[in-house]
Amino acid sequence: MSRKVKVLLAGAAFAADLHADAYSRIRDKAEIVAIVDKNIERVKELALRYGFTGYVPYSDIDEALEKTECDVVDICLPNFLHASVAIKALEKGFHVICEKPLATKVEDAVKIIETAERMGKKVYYAEDWLGSPALNKALELIEKGGIGELKFIRARECHSGSHSPFAQTIEYCGGGAMMHLGIHPVGFVLALKNNRWESLTALTSGGLEKNLMHKGMEGEDWSAALIRFEDGTTAVLEANFVTRGGMEDYIDFYGDQGCLHVDLTFSSALRGFSIPGFDYTVEKAELTTGWSRPAVDERYNLGYVSEIAHFVDCIQKNCDAKVGLRGIDGLEAVKVIHLIYKSAREGIHIKNEALGVR
Ligand SMILES: NC(=O)c1ccc[n+]([C@@H]2O[C@H](COP(=O)([O-])OP(=O)(O)OC[C@H]3O[C@@H](n4cnc5c(N)ncnc54)[C@H](O)[C@@H]3O)[C@@H](O)[C@H]2O)c1
């Protein structure tokens, strides 16, 4: 396909803004032909922010899917809507880009993949960490032998709590911090090891009254998992909503000849001090006064820009995304998150039966 990729953007809030920014940087390759959000004002504001014109605004997802002629539906809606919207979009003959998690339940994620196969369409799973330039540079250095043989990975995404009302209940979110934030480190290490995980064990705070801070949240506000891979590499993955002061996205790689440390959020080239406060520093920063490190291009650093550019390129070539960004990778991440919850709930170490581990 040599013409521009036509996108129906589903959602017009936080995640949709991240994707809209990425599309706005590749106007020669992609165009937003429709935007849908039940809050129509958000649709108009989003389009205005990025100077999108010639798009059709919708407030009803079914009407948008019915009336829009596009190549791909980009799903930036709350987690519980991902599966139903993805399946409808695929059945209409559109490709799908889907924000994390692919679905709240494993069986729904399986249905998405089955529908895509039946319809001969692609599912692109938007795990932004795989688009992160710093993480990709780290992987390149590891690939070239810079830290010897990779032995151990420690990765986490943590902040003080989601802005979204849909993150508060299991029904809408699918879980707590591990589902909402931990899916990034989980998806990233699974991609690195081609989904060949062997066993895992986990602990979580447990939700509601058992939580460390968020007593009204059904899902857990603290969680950690240990994963061993088939090649012997181990990983410690963490996600929590008890981290004040801004979002921490930290990834450490340890090899037998060296190590690499990646800080996606607080490693800006800028460092400053402000008495009135800067207008913005980093995601979920609660204060911008005093000393801080304002991000230079946060969306680029976190991978959204490259991830969307990769998907547009794949759609033009009608090919799958790279490992970690395919629908089946989204399915594996949801499976692993639910096994992390099972391990924590039942106090058991879980082996990957799909690998034949007993
Ligand atoms: N990759 C990332 O780093 C990242 C960051 C934030 C959010 N996300 C994901 O993106 C998705 C959206 O998150 P968000 O933070 O933008 O959520 P949000 O709650 O801020 O916004 C959701 C939007 O969907 C709209 N909506 C809800 N139900 C609808 C319906 N039935 N029809 C049409 N519109 C409807 C709401 O009006 C709202 O504008 C979630 O799945 C979340 O996990 C990913």
PDBQT file of the ligand as one rigid body, heavy atoms in Angstrom, charges set to zero:
ROOT
HETATM    1  N1  LIG A 401       0.677   2.233  27.034  1.00  0.00    +0.000 N 
HETATM    2  C1  LIG A 401       0.542   3.067  28.038  1.00  0.00    +0.000 C 
HETATM    3  O1  LIG A 401       1.506   3.519  28.638  1.00  0.00    +0.000 OA
HETATM    4  C2  LIG A 401      -0.836   3.489  28.460  1.00  0.00    +0.000 A 
HETATM    5  C3  LIG A 401      -1.000   4.643  29.227  1.00  0.00    +0.000 A 
HETATM    6  C4  LIG A 401      -2.292   4.977  29.617  1.00  0.00    +0.000 A 
HETATM    7  C5  LIG A 401      -3.363   4.173  29.259  1.00  0.00    +0.000 A 
HETATM    8  N2  LIG A 401      -3.154   3.056  28.513  1.00  0.00    +0.000 N 
HETATM    9  C6  LIG A 401      -4.289   2.191  28.110  1.00  0.00    +0.000 C 
HETATM   10  O2  LIG A 401      -5.103   2.925  27.206  1.00  0.00    +0.000 OA
HETATM   11  C7  LIG A 401      -6.481   2.646  27.434  1.00  0.00    +0.000 C 
HETATM   12  C8  LIG A 401      -7.220   3.943  27.708  1.00  0.00    +0.000 C 
HETATM   13  O3  LIG A 401      -6.661   4.512  28.874  1.00  0.00    +0.000 OA
HETATM   14  P1  LIG A 401      -6.907   6.044  29.263  1.00  0.00    +0.000 P 
HETATM   15  O4  LIG A 401      -5.964   6.312  30.367  1.00  0.00    +0.000 OA
HETATM   16  O5  LIG A 401      -6.901   6.903  28.063  1.00  0.00    +0.000 OA
HETATM   17  O6  LIG A 401      -8.382   5.925  29.854  1.00  0.00    +0.000 OA
HETATM   18  P2  LIG A 401      -9.374   7.029  30.301  1.00  0.00    +0.000 P 
HETATM   19  O7  LIG A 401     -10.263   6.424  31.303  1.00  0.00    +0.000 OA
HETATM   20  O8  LIG A 401      -8.614   8.288  30.621  1.00  0.00    +0.000 OA
HETATM   21  O9  LIG A 401     -10.206   7.325  28.956  1.00  0.00    +0.000 OA
HETATM   22  C9  LIG A 401     -11.048   6.418  28.377  1.00  0.00    +0.000 C 
HETATM   23  C10 LIG A 401     -11.873   7.153  27.322  1.00  0.00    +0.000 C 
HETATM   24  O10 LIG A 401     -12.758   6.208  26.751  1.00  0.00    +0.000 OA
HETATM   25  C11 LIG A 401     -14.029   6.811  26.637  1.00  0.00    +0.000 C 
HETATM   26  N3  LIG A 401     -15.058   5.765  26.679  1.00  0.00    +0.000 N 
HETATM   27  C12 LIG A 401     -15.394   4.989  27.730  1.00  0.00    +0.000 A 
HETATM   28  N4  LIG A 401     -16.360   4.120  27.364  1.00  0.00    +0.000 NA
HETATM   29  C13 LIG A 401     -16.635   4.370  26.054  1.00  0.00    +0.000 A 
HETATM   30  C14 LIG A 401     -17.540   3.795  25.117  1.00  0.00    +0.000 A 
HETATM   31  N5  LIG A 401     -18.361   2.796  25.440  1.00  0.00    +0.000 N 
HETATM   32  N6  LIG A 401     -17.558   4.290  23.859  1.00  0.00    +0.000 NA
HETATM   33  C15 LIG A 401     -16.737   5.319  23.503  1.00  0.00    +0.000 A 
HETATM   34  N7  LIG A 401     -15.861   5.894  24.363  1.00  0.00    +0.000 NA
HETATM   35  C16 LIG A 401     -15.804   5.424  25.615  1.00  0.00    +0.000 A 
HETATM   36  C17 LIG A 401     -14.131   7.760  27.811  1.00  0.00    +0.000 C 
HETATM   37  O11 LIG A 401     -15.087   8.784  27.573  1.00  0.00    +0.000 OA
HETATM   38  C18 LIG A 401     -12.697   8.292  27.899  1.00  0.00    +0.000 C 
HETATM   39  O12 LIG A 401     -12.534   9.463  27.142  1.00  0.00    +0.000 OA
HETATM   40  C19 LIG A 401      -6.522   1.662  28.602  1.00  0.00    +0.000 C 
HETATM   41  O13 LIG A 401      -6.649   0.373  28.094  1.00  0.00    +0.000 OA
HETATM   42  C20 LIG A 401      -5.176   1.816  29.284  1.00  0.00    +0.000 C 
HETATM   43  O14 LIG A 401      -4.715   0.611  29.884  1.00  0.00    +0.000 OA
HETATM   44  C21 LIG A 401      -1.922   2.729  28.104  1.00  0.00    +0.000 A 
ENDROOT
TORSDOF 0
